[in-house]
Amino acid sequence: MKKSAASVISKQYKQLTDPRTAIPFFNVELTNDSNLFSWNVGIMIQNEDSIYNGGYLKGLMSFPDDYPYSPPEFKFVPPIYHPNVYKDGRLCISILHQSGDVTSGEPDNETWSPVQTAETVLMSIISLLEDPNLDSPANVDAAVDLRKRKELYDERVKLEVERSQQDIPRDFNWPLKNDSSSVPELNKNGYEQPKKSSFWHDTDAEDEELEVEFSESEEEEEE
């Protein structure tokens, strides 16, 4: 099961890092070259109408052994002040919740399914930043501030955005503001439309190389 997950993850990692298919608002790296299941993610916000404009929000995305049948986890590092982010940085969002959980009260079309990808998760995170779910907040204090003390909330977020700019990699180039090709087309649920590309055919050898490195690392750990 874990090798099957590694194959899927390696393809999605390549899609997010290959210049031909990558979305320039996401900066993705492995936390460890021999571990495909843990990513360092940088999310760049470039929207002049957003209080997050100019921010570089860092997070850790972790994948389970049975991915994509179970969703990944996402944690902001450092934590951000947001109604749907726990105080330890863990993100609470429907797309990262397992489908079929009747206790969650969330419709299955909003929760995780194997057709979702790491990219659709990241796009959903950007959407949630701009449009928080105040009905079931993970951070009640942030939700109350957003509802009743909007100016105070906005000021705190802007301070976090200023601090986050210190984390921008020196060799990183911000996407051009008018580069519409860098913005994925979203469907009505906020998820990215499927792309037509020869990407998978072009990078099979690279995927196999990543999987071999991962397998060798696993064997060394077992010894």
C-alpha positions, 0 to 999 in steps of 0.5 A: 500500500505504501509503495502505491501511495509513493507512486501517486505522491511522486507524480503529484510532487512532480506536477507541482515542481516541474516548470511546465505544470507548476503553479507559481504561487506554490513553493513545494519541497520535500522535507527530506530527500528520501521521504516523499510523504512529507512536504514543506509548502510555501503559499504565496498570496498575490491579491491586492484586495486580500489582507494576506496580499504579499504573504508567504505562508509556510506549512507542512503537508503530510501524507498517509500510507494509504494515500489517496484513499485517505487525505493528507494533513496540513499544518501552518508553520508557524501557526496563523491567526484564522478561524479555521486554523487551530492554535497549533497550526493544524488546518480544519477544512472539509477537503481534508476530512474523510468522506462518509463521516456522518458525524461531521455534518459535511456533505460528501461532495465537500470532503476528501475523495481519491480524485482530489490531489495535493494541488486541489488541497492547496487551492482550497486553502487559498480559498478558505483564507479569503472566505473562512467558515465561521459556523464551525471554527477551530479558533473561536477567538479568531472567529469572534474577532472577525465577526465583532472586531474586524479591524483588530482581526485585520491588523493582526493578520497584516502583522503576520503577513509582514513577518511571513515575508522574512521567510520568502526564499532569496531565489524566489521570483514572485509571479507576474501580476498579469500572468493569467496562465499561472492561475488555475481554472476552478470549478463551482466547488472551488476545485481546479479543473483537470488539465490536459497535458503530456506531463505524465508521459514525459516524466515517467522515468523521473517518477521511477527514480524518485520511487527507487530512492524512496524504496532504497531508503525504506530498505535501509531503515528496515536493516 
